[in-house]
Amino acid sequence: MRLSELRVRQLFSAPFLNFGVAVGKRGVRRCFLVCLFTCMAITFACPALHAQDVPQGGAPGAMPQDSTPPLAERDVSLRTLPRNFLQDQKDIWLFPLQIAKGREWLPALAVTGITAGLIVADPHDTPYFRRTADFDGFNKAFSGPITAGEIAIVPVAFLVVGHFGRDAYAEKTALLAGEAYADSAVVDIAMKVATRRLRPSDIPPSGQFSDTFFSSRVSPSGINTSFPSSHASAAFAVATVFSHRYRQHRWVPFVAYGMASVISFSRVTNQAHFPSDVFIGAALGFTIAQFAVLRPR
């Protein structure tokens, strides 16, 4: 009985022991820095906490104040879009100053913890996608340029149809989606430049996948680095806007988030990103769209 228990413990602990040997002290320091960057990014992208400070209905037993206007979605147009974008960026990057007043630290901590766990698992699951040919057909149908076009075509189509068809709601939805896309792109680029993570495709199939951070040559746009996935953040940012704006149609959220999930998964099978890159990108896209762009004011 003791031998079997020892064997089970060895089986469960082996991946983590191998990971520790592979990265060593240098890798541990890098993982710590990445977790720190991730925590900061999630914190920056959670203006939902700031929304908690805005009175929305009064506390139980409090005297009603008729002078407080009800919160509503802010106006968006081509004229106001630059101003709204700058306001979003201010809320995102200055939000850590407000964190002591918030109550949403638990979701931020949960996302950070899941991302850290996925980073630990990346060296063990990524080699399969790097070496397999099972997804060749899927990868051709969902290549990087194709999925980038799919993300952009929906807001563009709604903008054109809404403008020429005099559908103000569809046009406003497209502008909000574009705003969410741009907001997530700024955070995405900042994290890419800071973390400089190698893409899986930069590593030979038989190479080491454990020491990938702060190793990539980075361009000003961060496009040569991996963490986080810009496709995932853009897809979920756009999907969140459309799911919210057309939530009266029950099928819209399933289609929007379903397509965003497929696009995000394709970034792993195409070996453009690690699973942790995709997860944190999706979390950032959803959070920024939901709590910065769509937040009532």
C-alpha positions as CSV (number, residue, x, y, z in Angstrom):
1,M,0.0,0.0,0.0
2,R,2.8,2.4,0.8
3,L,4.6,1.7,-2.5
4,S,1.4,2.4,-4.5
5,E,0.8,5.7,-2.6
6,L,4.4,6.7,-3.3
7,R,4.0,5.9,-7.0
8,V,0.9,8.0,-7.2
9,R,2.6,10.9,-5.5
10,Q,5.5,10.6,-7.9
11,L,3.2,10.6,-10.9
12,F,1.4,13.7,-9.8
13,S,4.6,15.6,-8.7
14,A,6.8,14.7,-11.7
15,P,5.6,17.4,-14.1
16,F,6.1,20.1,-11.5
17,L,9.6,18.7,-10.5
18,N,10.5,18.7,-14.2
19,F,9.3,22.2,-14.6
20,G,11.3,23.4,-11.7
21,V,14.5,21.7,-13.0
22,A,14.0,23.1,-16.5
23,V,13.5,26.7,-15.5
24,G,15.7,26.9,-12.4
25,K,16.1,30.1,-10.4
26,R,16.1,32.2,-13.5
27,G,12.8,30.8,-14.7
28,V,11.2,31.1,-11.3
29,R,12.1,34.8,-11.2
30,R,10.6,35.2,-14.7
31,C,7.4,33.5,-13.8
32,F,7.1,35.7,-10.8
33,L,7.5,38.8,-13.0
34,V,5.0,37.5,-15.5
35,C,2.4,36.9,-12.7
36,L,3.0,40.4,-11.5
37,F,2.5,41.8,-15.0
38,T,-0.7,39.7,-15.3
39,C,-2.0,40.9,-12.0
40,M,-1.4,44.5,-12.9
41,A,-3.0,44.1,-16.3
42,I,-6.2,42.5,-14.8
43,T,-6.2,45.3,-12.2
44,F,-5.9,48.0,-14.9
45,A,-8.7,46.3,-16.9
46,C,-11.2,46.2,-14.1
47,P,-13.0,49.6,-14.1
48,A,-16.0,47.6,-12.7
49,L,-14.6,48.3,-9.3
50,H,-14.8,52.0,-10.0
51,A,-18.4,51.5,-11.0
52,Q,-19.1,50.3,-7.5
53,D,-18.5,53.8,-6.2
54,V,-21.2,55.2,-8.4
55,P,-24.6,55.3,-6.6
56,Q,-27.0,53.1,-8.5
57,G,-30.1,52.9,-6.3
58,G,-29.1,53.8,-2.8
59,A,-28.5,51.6,0.1
60,P,-31.4,50.1,1.9
61,G,-33.0,52.6,4.2
62,A,-31.2,55.5,2.7
63,M,-33.2,58.6,1.8
64,P,-33.9,58.8,-1.9
65,Q,-32.2,61.7,-3.7
66,D,-34.2,62.9,-6.7
67,S,-31.4,65.1,-7.9
68,T,-29.3,62.1,-8.9
69,P,-30.0,61.2,-12.6
70,P,-30.3,57.5,-13.5
71,L,-27.2,56.0,-15.1
72,A,-27.4,55.3,-18.8
73,E,-25.1,54.3,-21.6
74,R,-23.0,57.2,-22.8
75,D,-23.5,58.6,-26.3
76,V,-21.2,57.4,-29.0
77,S,-20.6,58.7,-32.5
78,L,-17.7,59.3,-34.8
79,R,-17.3,62.7,-33.3
80,T,-17.3,61.5,-29.6
81,L,-15.3,58.3,-30.2
82,P,-11.8,59.8,-29.7
83,R,-13.0,61.5,-26.5
84,N,-14.6,58.2,-25.2
85,F,-11.4,56.3,-26.1
86,L,-9.2,58.7,-24.1
87,Q,-11.7,58.5,-21.1
88,D,-11.5,54.7,-21.3
89,Q,-7.7,54.7,-21.2
90,K,-7.7,57.1,-18.3
91,D,-10.1,54.8,-16.3
92,I,-8.0,51.7,-17.2
93,W,-4.6,53.0,-16.4
94,L,-5.5,55.1,-13.4
95,F,-7.7,52.6,-11.8
96,P,-5.1,51.0,-9.5
97,L,-5.3,54.3,-7.5
98,Q,-9.0,53.4,-6.8
99,I,-8.4,49.7,-5.9
100,A,-8.7,50.3,-2.2
101,K,-12.3,51.3,-2.7
102,G,-13.3,48.3,-4.8
103,R,-14.8,44.9,-4.0
104,E,-13.9,43.0,-7.2
105,W,-10.4,42.0,-6.2
106,L,-11.5,38.3,-5.9
107,P,-12.3,37.8,-9.7
108,A,-9.1,39.6,-10.5
109,L,-7.1,37.3,-8.2
110,A,-8.9,34.3,-9.6
111,V,-8.0,35.2,-13.2
112,T,-4.4,35.9,-12.2
113,G,-4.2,32.5,-10.4
114,I,-5.7,30.6,-13.4
115,T,-3.2,32.4,-15.8
116,A,-0.3,31.5,-13.5
117,G,-1.5,27.8,-13.5
118,L,-1.7,27.8,-17.3
119,I,1.8,29.2,-17.5
120,V,3.1,26.4,-15.4
121,A,1.2,23.9,-17.7
122,D,2.3,25.5,-21.0
123,P,5.5,23.5,-21.3
124,H,3.5,20.2,-21.0
125,D,0.6,20.8,-23.3
126,T,2.1,23.1,-26.0
127,P,4.5,20.5,-27.4
128,Y,1.5,18.4,-28.6
129,F,0.1,21.2,-30.7
130,R,3.6,22.0,-31.9
131,R,4.2,18.5,-33.2
132,T,0.8,17.2,-34.4
133,A,-0.7,17.5,-37.9
134,D,-4.2,16.7,-36.7
135,F,-5.3,20.4,-37.0
136,D,-3.9,21.2,-40.5
137,G,-7.3,21.6,-42.1
138,F,-8.7,23.6,-39.1
139,N,-5.6,25.8,-39.2
140,K,-6.0,26.6,-42.9
141,A,-9.7,27.6,-42.3
142,F,-8.8,29.7,-39.2
143,S,-5.4,31.1,-40.0
144,G,-4.3,34.4,-38.4
145,P,-5.2,36.7,-41.3
146,I,-8.6,35.0,-41.8
147,T,-9.6,35.2,-38.2
148,A,-8.4,38.8,-38.0
149,G,-10.7,39.6,-40.9
150,E,-13.6,37.7,-39.3
151,I,-13.2,39.8,-36.1
152,A,-13.2,43.1,-38.1
153,I,-15.9,42.3,-40.7
154,V,-18.8,42.2,-38.2
155,P,-18.4,45.7,-36.7
156,V,-17.6,47.1,-40.2
157,A,-20.7,45.5,-41.7
158,F,-22.9,46.8,-38.9
159,L,-21.4,50.3,-39.3
160,V,-22.0,50.4,-43.0
161,V,-25.5,48.9,-42.9
162,G,-26.4,51.0,-39.9
163,H,-25.2,54.3,-41.4
164,F,-26.7,53.8,-44.9
165,G,-29.8,52.0,-43.5
166,R,-30.4,54.7,-40.9
167,D,-30.2,52.2,-38.1
168,A,-28.7,54.2,-35.3
169,Y,-28.7,51.3,-32.9
170,A,-26.6,49.1,-35.3
171,E,-24.2,52.0,-36.0
172,K,-23.7,52.7,-32.3
173,T,-23.1,49.0,-31.7
174,A,-20.4,48.9,-34.3
175,L,-18.7,52.0,-32.9
176,L,-18.8,50.6,-29.4
177,A,-17.2,47.3,-30.7
178,G,-14.5,49.4,-32.4
179,E,-13.9,51.3,-29.2
180,A,-13.6,48.0,-27.2
181,Y,-11.2,46.7,-29.8
182,A,-9.0,49.7,-29.6
183,D,-9.0,49.8,-25.8
184,S,-8.0,46.1,-25.6
185,A,-5.3,46.6,-28.2
186,V,-3.5,49.3,-26.1
187,V,-3.3,47.0,-23.0
188,D,-2.4,44.1,-25.2
189,I,0.5,45.9,-26.8
190,A,1.8,47.2,-23.4
191,M,1.8,43.7,-22.0
192,K,3.5,42.2,-25.1
193,V,6.3,44.8,-25.0
194,A,6.7,44.2,-21.2
195,T,6.8,40.4,-21.3
196,R,8.5,39.7,-24.6
197,R,7.4,36.1,-24.7
198,L,8.4,33.8,-27.5
199,R,5.7,32.3,-29.6
200,P,5.5,28.5,-29.7
201,S,6.3,28.7,-33.4
202,D,9.6,30.3,-32.5
203,I,10.7,27.1,-30.6
204,P,11.8,23.9,-32.4
205,P,9.3,21.0,-32.0
206,S,11.9,19.2,-29.8
207,G,13.0,22.4,-28.0
208,Q,12.3,23.7,-24.5
209,F,9.0,25.4,-23.9
210,S,9.6,26.3,-20.3
211,D,11.7,29.4,-20.5
212,T,9.9,31.7,-22.9
213,F,9.4,35.1,-21.2
214,F,11.7,38.1,-21.8
215,S,13.4,36.3,-24.7
216,S,11.7,37.6,-27.8
217,R,12.8,40.5,-30.0
218,V,10.0,43.0,-29.7
219,S,8.8,45.6,-32.2
220,P,7.1,48.8,-31.1
221,S,3.7,47.2,-31.8
222,G,4.6,44.0,-29.9
223,I,3.5,41.8,-32.8
224,N,6.5,39.5,-32.5
225,T,5.7,38.5,-28.9
226,S,3.1,36.1,-27.5
227,F,1.6,37.2,-24.2
228,P,-1.3,37.9,-24.4
229,S,-3.2,36.9,-27.6
230,S,-4.4,40.0,-29.4
231,H,-6.8,37.8,-31.5
232,A,-8.4,36.5,-28.3
233,S,-8.7,39.9,-26.7
234,A,-10.1,41.5,-29.8
235,A,-12.5,38.6,-30.4
236,F,-13.9,38.6,-26.9
237,A,-14.1,42.4,-26.8
238,V,-16.2,42.5,-29.9
239,A,-18.3,39.5,-28.8
240,T,-19.0,41.1,-25.5
241,V,-20.3,44.3,-27.1
242,F,-22.6,42.4,-29.5
243,S,-23.8,40.0,-26.8
244,H,-24.7,42.9,-24.6
245,R,-26.4,45.1,-27.2
246,Y,-28.4,42.2,-28.7
247,R,-29.0,40.2,-25.6
248,Q,-32.8,40.2,-26.2
249,H,-32.0,37.6,-28.9
250,R,-30.9,34.6,-26.9
251,W,-28.9,33.0,-29.7
252,V,-26.6,36.1,-30.1
253,P,-24.4,35.5,-27.0
254,F,-23.9,31.8,-28.0
255,V,-22.9,32.6,-31.5
256,A,-20.7,35.6,-30.5
257,Y,-18.8,33.9,-27.7
258,G,-18.8,30.6,-29.6
259,M,-17.0,32.2,-32.5
260,A,-14.6,34.1,-30.2
261,S,-13.8,30.8,-28.5
262,V,-13.1,29.1,-31.8
263,I,-10.9,31.9,-33.0
264,S,-9.0,31.9,-29.6
265,F,-8.5,28.1,-29.8
266,S,-7.1,28.5,-33.3
267,R,-4.3,30.6,-32.0
268,V,-3.1,27.6,-30.0
269,T,-3.4,25.1,-32.8
270,N,-1.7,27.5,-35.2
271,Q,1.1,27.7,-32.6
272,A,0.9,31.4,-32.5
273,H,0.2,31.4,-28.8
274,F,0.3,29.3,-25.6
275,P,-3.0,28.5,-23.8
276,S,-2.2,31.0,-21.1
277,D,-1.8,33.8,-23.7
278,V,-5.2,33.0,-25.1
279,F,-6.9,32.8,-21.6
280,I,-5.5,36.2,-20.4
281,G,-6.3,37.8,-23.8
282,A,-9.9,36.6,-23.6
283,A,-10.2,37.8,-20.0
284,L,-8.9,41.2,-20.9
285,G,-11.1,41.6,-23.9
286,F,-14.2,40.7,-22.0
287,T,-13.4,42.8,-18.9
288,I,-12.5,46.0,-20.9
289,A,-15.6,45.8,-23.1
290,Q,-18.0,45.0,-20.2
291,F,-16.7,47.4,-17.6
292,A,-15.0,50.2,-19.5
293,V,-16.9,50.5,-22.8
294,L,-20.4,49.4,-21.8
295,R,-20.4,50.6,-18.2
296,P,-23.3,53.0,-17.5
297,R,-22.4,56.5,-16.7
